[in-house]
Amino acid sequence: MDLMSTPELPAYERGDALEDLLRARGHETGEPEQALDVHPEAAVIHEFSKEEYWKWLASLMEEGSELDEHLDDLLESVYDLEPAFYDRAGRRELRDLLGRLHEVRTSVRAFEQDVEQLSFAFAKADTIETQGADNAELILASIKRTYDRAYDLCLYKLDRISDGWVTATNLLISLTILIVTILFWMEFR
């Protein structure tokens, strides 16, 4: 699977899990699809039933798992790339992956904000045990670790390529100086 050629939508956007809950809530009340005006920011999250909180948590965990899988795919792509320092195509691929990681960062931040919102809602609602949001926080921690590993590895490989160019340039300069020195020495011998 070539990850570089597929344009992607954001892996996660702010309110995706809550939107799933609100859409399901609209279907349960029998509203037609066109009438479902789903705006997560307008939802009164403190008025949900206990079952709706758990559905929100389940939806958030599912979305988080998908985001984590997406990041795992990006991490695998970074691991698989082992370009030599002179390979411009490999360097370009690493830069493209770094750009994609920058794009995914907004998804990671959106997921983090939704987990914070869920944790706050669980803490504020009296009908829910507050440890329920810990599962979403564990997924968030996994997502952050995967993102950090992919980002750091990508930067490390790009830095290694740059170091290779510096080493090659220094070697070329040293050889040039050695040849000039030998020629200079031979001239005045």
N, C-alpha and C positions, 0 to 999 in steps of 0.2 A: 504494500500500500504506500503510495507516494504522498506523503503529507505536505510536500512543498507545492503541489499543483492544485490542491483543492482549496478554493476560497471558502472561508467559514464565517458563520454568524457567531456572535459572541456565545461562549459556552454557557454563561449564566448572566442574567441581567437582574438588577435590583427588583425584588418583589415577585420573581418567577414562582416560587413555592407558594406564596400567599395567593397569587393569582390562580394557581391550580385549585386551591381550597375554595376560593370565591366562585370559580367557575363550577366546581362540583356542587357547591351550596346552591347556585342558581339552577342547576339541573335537578336537584332534589326538590326545589320548590316548584318545578314545572315551568319555569320561564323559557320561552323560545330562545334559540341560539342568537337571533338578532337583537333580542332585548337584553341579553347579558352585557351589561356595561361594567366590565371588570376594571376597577381602579384600586390596586392594593393600597395606595397612599390614602384613600378615602375610607378604608375599612376601619371599623371600630374594633380593634383586636381584643379589647378587654371585655367585650360582650359575647365572645365565642363560648360555645358549650365545651365541656371537657372533651368530648369526642372530636370536636373541630380542632381543638389545640393539638390533639394527638395526630389528626390527619395532616395538619400543618407541619408538625415535626416529621412525620413520615415522608411527606412531599419534599421537605427541605433536605432530609437525609438522602433521598433518591437523587435529587438534583446535585447535591454535593458529591455523591458517588460518581455521577456522570462527569462532573468537572474534574474530579480526581483522576478518572480514567483518561480524560483528554490530556491532562498534564502528564500522566504516565506515558502516553504516546509521544508527547513532545520530548520528554526526558529520554525515551528510547531512541528517538531520532538524533538527539545530541550525542548519546553514547555511541551510536552507530557511525557517526561521522568522525573519521580519523584522517583528515587531510594533511598532506605534507605542507610545509611552510610556503612552498612555491606554487601550490595549487590554488589558483584564483577562484575556480568554481567551488571548491570546498570552503574557502573563506566566505564566499558569497552565500553559500547555503547556511553556514553558521550565523552570519549576520541576519539572514532571513528568519532563522529560528529565534534569534534574539529579538527581532522585531515582533514575531508572533508571541513570544513570551511577554513582551511589553503590552501587547493587546490583551492577553489573557489576564494580566494583572488587574485590569478593571473588573473582570469577572470574579477574581479572587476577592477583591475588595467589596464587591456587591454581595457576595455570599457571606463575607464576614459581617457586614452590616445587617443582613437578614438574620444571622445567628444571634447577633446582639439584640435585635428586636424581639426575636423569639424568647431569648433568655429573660429579657425584661418583662415580656408579657407573662411568662411562666411565673416569674417572681412576684408580679403584681396580682395575678389571679389567685384567689383563695382556693379554688377548686382543684388545683394542680399541684403535684409535688414538684418542687423546684429542680430536683436532680434530673428530670426528664430531658432538659435541654443539654445535659452533659454529652449525650450521644452526638448531637449536632456539633458540639464543640470539639469532640474527638475527630470527627470528619474534617472540620476546619483545620485542626492542627496537622492532620495528614496532608491536606491540600497545601498548606503553607510550607511544610517540609519538602514536598515534591516540587513545588514551585521554586523554592530556594535552591534545591539541589540542581534542577535543570538550569536555572539562571547562573549559578556559580560555575557549573561545569562548562556552560557555553562561554562565559567570560574567560575561564581558565584556558580553554582551547584557543580562543581568539588571541589571548595574551601569549600563549606558546607559539602561535604562528608569528606574531610580531617579534618575539624573541629570536625566532629562527632567522627572520630577515635581518635583525640587528647583528646576529652572529655572522651571517653570510657576508654582510657589508663590511664588518670589521676584518674578516678574513681576507676579503678582496683588497681592502686598504693596506693591510699588513703585507700581503704578497706584492702589491704595487710598490710599497716603500722598500721592500727587500730587493726587488728587481732594480729599482732606481739606485739603491745603495751599491749593489754589485756592479752595475754599469758605471757608476761614478768612481768606484774604487779601481775598476779595470782601466779607466781613462787616465788616472793619475798614478798608475803603478809604474 
